Each structure stands twice: as C-alpha cells, then as structure tokens.
C-alpha cells in the first residue's frame, strides 16, 4: 500500500450533490480505487469534513486529476462545481470532462471543456464506462510520468552543468584569468547589468576569454 501511495494518483470527482445517486459516484470511486494506477478518489459525500470551501481548497490542489461531471445542475446551477473547476485550473490540474445525459458538448465547451479529452456517461453500462474512464486515466498518467521523467533528467543535467561552472569559477585557472582579464570581465559585467548582452552571451564571452589563455 505504501508503494502504491507513491506511484499511483489521487483523483477528485467534481459533481452536483443532486447527481450523486443518479451517476453512481460512490460505485465509480470504489471501482477506480481498486485499480493499480489509482490510490485515492475523493468526493464530498465521503470525504467532506467541516467547511466545504476549506475542503475544496485543501483537497483539489493535493490531487493529480479532476473528473468533472457536467450536468444541467453542475454547469448551470452549482456555484460549488464551477468553483471546483476554477480551483483545478488555478492549480494546473488535468481535467477529464464527463458529459451527463441532460446536456450537450456545446454546454461543456461553454465552460472550456472539450469532448476530445472527455467521455460521455453511459447510464446503461456503468462497468463498461468505468473501464473506459480508467483507460483515459492510464493514458493521462503515462503522459505525466514521461513529462516528470524528462523534467528530472533536465534537472539532473542542469545541476551537473551548474556544478561544472562552479568548479571552473573556483579553479586556479579562472582566478589567474580573472586577474589577467579583469578589465575585460568588468566590461562584460557592465554590459550584462545595462542589458546590452544576456547571461548566455556573457557566459560564452567569459569562456572565450579563458580559451585565449589555452591558445
């Protein structure tokens, strides 16, 4: 369970209270929580403690994904649902829209949600719908894992580059070149501070100065 908590994702289901039974939110949440890629599914009826505003502000930022159930009630007559959607966007959470039976995709587009990344709820076969939704979630998680892997690789490369730069700056060669090319370096500093050149160009010219000594 510990390993799953580290590798799986947390999900928040945004829905109107009146739609809880009709769309079988509890059954859907329990189905997803049994899957390897999902650790926890939050929804108000099960997890709400205390003030609803506090609950939303605490839970949504902690989740990786928001499932938004779009219905006539949640879109047109639920301040809470629209606020949950706003919070998800504010915290850059991925949103999977689920279109209910009493609205159109145009209604969903009006609040910025697209069918290209969404599903239509199937009243006749919850199991089939749940399986399709889980596949959507798996695709999302794979993309997220790839992005995080790329970011980790870039972060490692950045740290290595920074360490090499620091190593050179603290080297005897740099100190000797700094004394030798003091006036040139001061000129470069002035050009950076006045915006004549950027930091990248500054680094390139600084390296070129050190190469003069080598050549």
C-alpha positions as CSV (number, residue, x, y, z in Angstrom):
1,X,0.0,0.0,0.0
2,X,2.9,2.3,0.7
3,X,4.4,1.7,-2.8
4,X,1.0,2.3,-4.4
5,X,0.6,5.6,-2.5
6,X,3.9,6.8,-4.0
7,X,3.3,5.6,-7.6
8,X,-0.5,5.9,-8.0
9,X,-2.5,9.1,-8.4
10,X,-5.2,10.9,-6.4
11,X,-8.4,11.9,-8.1
12,X,-11.2,14.4,-7.2
13,X,-14.7,13.9,-8.6
14,X,-16.5,17.2,-9.1
15,X,-20.3,16.7,-9.3
16,X,-23.5,18.3,-8.2
17,X,-24.9,16.8,-5.0
18,X,-28.2,16.0,-6.7
19,X,-26.4,13.9,-9.3
20,X,-24.6,11.7,-6.7
21,X,-27.1,8.7,-6.8
22,X,-28.1,9.1,-10.5
23,X,-24.5,8.8,-11.7
24,X,-23.4,6.3,-9.0
25,X,-20.4,8.4,-7.9
26,X,-19.6,6.1,-5.0
27,X,-19.6,2.9,-7.2
28,X,-17.4,4.7,-9.7
29,X,-14.9,5.8,-7.0
30,X,-14.7,2.4,-5.5
31,X,-14.1,0.8,-8.9
32,X,-11.2,3.2,-9.6
33,X,-9.6,2.8,-6.2
34,X,-9.3,-0.9,-6.8
35,X,-7.0,-0.2,-9.8
36,X,-3.2,-0.1,-9.7
37,X,-2.8,3.4,-11.1
38,X,-5.3,5.0,-8.7
39,X,-4.5,5.5,-5.0
40,X,-7.4,7.6,-3.7
41,X,-10.6,9.0,-5.2
42,X,-12.1,12.0,-3.3
43,X,-15.7,13.2,-3.4
44,X,-17.7,15.4,-1.0
45,X,-20.2,12.8,0.3
46,X,-17.4,10.6,1.5
47,X,-14.6,12.9,2.5
48,X,-16.1,16.3,3.4
49,X,-15.2,17.4,6.9
50,X,-16.1,20.9,8.1
51,X,-16.4,23.8,5.8
52,X,-16.8,23.0,2.1
53,X,-14.7,25.9,0.9
54,X,-11.8,24.7,3.1
55,X,-12.3,21.2,1.9
56,X,-12.1,22.1,-1.7
57,X,-9.1,24.3,-1.2
58,X,-7.2,21.6,0.6
59,X,-8.2,18.5,-1.5
60,X,-8.1,19.7,-5.1
61,X,-4.5,21.0,-5.0
62,X,-3.4,17.7,-3.5
63,X,-4.9,15.7,-6.3
64,X,-3.3,14.8,-9.7
65,X,-6.5,14.7,-11.7
66,X,-10.1,16.1,-11.6
67,X,-13.1,14.3,-13.1
68,X,-15.7,16.9,-13.8
69,X,-19.3,15.5,-14.2
70,X,-21.1,18.0,-16.4
71,X,-24.9,18.1,-16.0
72,X,-27.6,20.7,-16.2
73,X,-27.2,21.2,-12.4
74,X,-23.4,21.3,-12.2
75,X,-23.0,23.6,-15.2
76,X,-25.9,26.0,-14.9
77,X,-26.8,25.9,-11.2
78,X,-23.9,25.0,-9.0
79,X,-21.6,27.6,-7.6
80,X,-19.6,24.9,-5.9
81,X,-18.9,22.8,-9.1
82,X,-17.8,25.9,-11.0
83,X,-15.6,26.9,-8.2
84,X,-14.0,23.4,-8.1
85,X,-13.4,23.8,-11.8
86,X,-11.8,27.2,-11.2
87,X,-9.6,25.7,-8.5
88,X,-8.5,22.9,-10.7
89,X,-7.4,25.3,-13.4
90,X,-5.7,27.7,-10.9
91,X,-3.6,24.8,-9.7
92,X,-3.0,23.5,-13.2
93,X,-4.7,20.2,-12.6
94,X,-5.6,17.9,-15.6
95,X,-9.3,17.8,-16.0
96,X,-11.3,14.9,-17.7
97,X,-14.8,16.1,-18.5
98,X,-17.6,13.6,-18.2
99,X,-20.8,14.6,-20.1
100,X,-24.0,13.8,-18.4
101,X,-27.2,12.8,-20.2
102,X,-29.1,16.2,-19.9
103,X,-26.6,18.5,-21.6
104,X,-24.7,18.7,-24.9
105,X,-21.0,19.0,-25.6
106,X,-21.7,22.6,-26.6
107,X,-22.7,23.2,-23.0
108,X,-19.3,21.7,-21.9
109,X,-17.4,23.9,-24.4
110,X,-19.1,27.0,-23.0
111,X,-17.2,26.3,-19.7
112,X,-14.0,25.4,-21.5
113,X,-14.2,21.6,-21.6
114,X,-13.7,19.6,-24.8
115,X,-15.0,16.2,-25.9
116,X,-11.6,15.4,-27.3
117,X,-10.4,14.8,-23.8
118,X,-13.6,13.6,-22.3
119,X,-16.2,10.8,-22.2
120,X,-20.0,10.5,-22.2
121,X,-21.5,8.8,-19.2
122,X,-23.2,5.5,-20.0
123,X,-26.3,5.0,-17.9
124,X,-26.8,1.5,-19.3
125,X,-23.4,0.0,-18.5
126,X,-21.5,1.5,-15.6
127,X,-18.8,-1.2,-15.7
128,X,-18.0,-0.5,-19.4
129,X,-18.0,3.2,-18.8
130,X,-15.7,2.8,-15.7
131,X,-13.3,0.7,-17.7
132,X,-13.2,3.3,-20.5
133,X,-12.6,6.0,-17.9
134,X,-9.8,4.1,-16.3
135,X,-8.1,3.7,-19.7
136,X,-8.3,7.5,-20.1
137,X,-6.7,7.9,-16.6
138,X,-3.9,5.5,-17.5
139,X,-3.1,7.5,-20.7
140,X,-3.0,10.6,-18.6
141,X,-0.7,9.0,-16.0
142,X,1.7,7.7,-18.7
143,X,2.0,11.1,-20.2
144,X,2.5,12.7,-16.8
145,X,5.2,10.1,-15.9
146,X,7.0,10.8,-19.2
147,X,6.9,14.6,-18.6
148,X,8.2,14.2,-15.0
149,X,10.9,11.8,-16.2
150,X,12.0,14.5,-18.8
151,X,12.0,17.2,-16.1
152,X,14.0,15.0,-13.7
153,X,16.5,14.4,-16.5
154,X,16.7,18.1,-17.3
155,X,17.1,18.9,-13.6
156,X,19.9,16.5,-13.2
157,X,21.6,17.9,-16.3
158,X,21.2,21.4,-15.0
159,X,22.7,20.5,-11.7
160,X,25.7,18.9,-13.4
161,X,26.2,21.9,-15.6
162,X,25.9,24.3,-12.6
163,X,28.5,22.2,-10.7
164,X,30.9,22.3,-13.6
165,X,30.5,26.1,-13.9
166,X,31.1,26.5,-10.1
167,X,34.1,24.2,-10.3
168,X,35.6,26.3,-13.0
169,X,34.9,29.6,-11.2
170,X,36.6,28.2,-8.1
171,X,39.6,26.9,-10.0
172,X,43.1,28.4,-10.0
173,X,42.9,28.9,-13.8
174,X,39.8,31.1,-13.5
175,X,41.4,33.2,-10.7
176,X,44.5,33.7,-12.8
177,X,42.5,34.6,-15.9
178,X,40.3,36.9,-13.8
179,X,43.3,38.9,-12.8
180,X,44.7,38.9,-16.3
181,X,41.4,39.8,-18.0
182,X,40.0,41.9,-15.1
183,X,39.2,44.9,-17.4
184,X,37.5,42.7,-20.0
185,X,35.4,40.9,-17.3
186,X,34.4,44.2,-15.8
187,X,33.3,45.4,-19.2
188,X,31.2,42.2,-19.6
189,X,29.6,42.7,-16.2
190,X,28.7,46.3,-17.2
191,X,27.1,45.1,-20.5
192,X,25.0,42.5,-18.6
193,X,23.9,44.9,-16.0
194,X,22.9,47.5,-18.6
195,X,21.1,44.9,-20.7
196,X,23.4,45.1,-23.7
197,X,24.0,41.4,-23.6
198,X,22.2,38.5,-21.9
199,X,23.6,36.0,-19.4
200,X,24.0,33.4,-22.1
201,X,26.2,35.7,-24.2
202,X,28.1,36.7,-21.0
203,X,28.9,33.1,-20.3
204,X,30.1,32.5,-23.9
205,X,32.4,35.5,-23.9
206,X,33.7,34.6,-20.5
207,X,34.6,31.1,-21.8
208,X,36.2,32.7,-24.9
209,X,38.5,34.7,-22.6
210,X,39.6,31.6,-20.8
211,X,40.4,29.9,-24.2
212,X,42.7,32.8,-25.1
213,X,45.0,31.5,-22.3
214,X,44.8,28.0,-23.6
215,X,45.6,29.0,-27.2
